């Protein structure tokens, strides 16, 4: 018998950080020399929105896809000539993901 403990908030945030790091390492971003940086507020928001007590962290991947990957892809399409820059991911006061070019 193998028992599993429920995930706690810290563990879900660590999983979220790992998934964001995987996105930051994608080939397209590396090729354009784009660095992703994100705030603790973004990690907390995604972890909170992507965790379900019943299903654990399973919905987290879908939340990251919806909240980060799709908006980031749209941002990069509208800034197709962007190279050698830092792209900052954050959340605003209404808990919406924001994407901006870091100066």
N, C-alpha and C positions, 0 to 999 in steps of 0.2 A: 504494500500500500504506500503510495506516494501522496503526501499531503502538500498542498500549495497554500501559502499565506497570501492574503490580499495585498495588492500593491499599495504602497503609501505614496503620498504626494511627492516626496523626494525622488523616489524611484521613477515615477512617471515623468518628472522633469528631466532626470538623467536620460531616459529613453528619448525624450523630445530633443534634447541637446545632441544626442548621437544621430538622430534622423536629420536634424538641421545640418550637422557636419557632413553627412553623406551628400546632402543636396549641394553644399558649398564645394564639394570635391568633384562635382560632375564635369565631364569633359568640355562641354560648351563654355562653361564659366572659366575653366582653366585656360582654354584656347584664347579667350578674349582677355585673359589676365584680370578677371573680375573677382574680387574678394567679397564674400558675404560676411557681414557682421550683424549681430542681432542683440537685442536687449534682454535683460532678465524678465522684463514685463512681457515681452513677446513669448518667451518660453513658458512663463506661468499661465498666460492666456491660452496658448495652444494646449498645454497639459490639462488645464481645467476643462476646456471645451472638447478635448479628444479622449477623455477618460470617462468610463461608465462603470459604476460599481458592479454591475451585473456581468459585463463583458471584459472588464479589465482594460488593458491598453489596446485591444484589437481595433477600436474605432479611431485610435490615434493616427494611424497611417492615412486614413481617409480625411481626417481633419487637417493634417499637414498638407495633403494634396490640394484640398479645397481652399485653405486659408493662406498657404504660402506658395506652393508650386504654380498653381494657375495664375494668381496675380503677378508673380515674378515673371512668368513667361510672357504675359501681356506687357509688363513693364519693359522687358528686354526687346520685345518686338517694336515697341514705340521708340525705343532708344537703340536701334539696331547698329549704330556706329560707335556705341559706347565700348571703350577699351581701357585697360590699365586704370581701373577705378575701384573704389570701395562702395558697395551697395548696402545700405543700412535698412534692416527690417525692424519694425517697432509696432506698437499699437497706440492708437490715439485714445482720447478720453471716453469714446463710445465703444472701445474694445475692437475697433476695426484695424486690420493690418495696414501699415503704411510702409511704402518703399521709397527711398530717396537715395540720391547720389551723395556720398560723403565728400566734403571738401578737404 
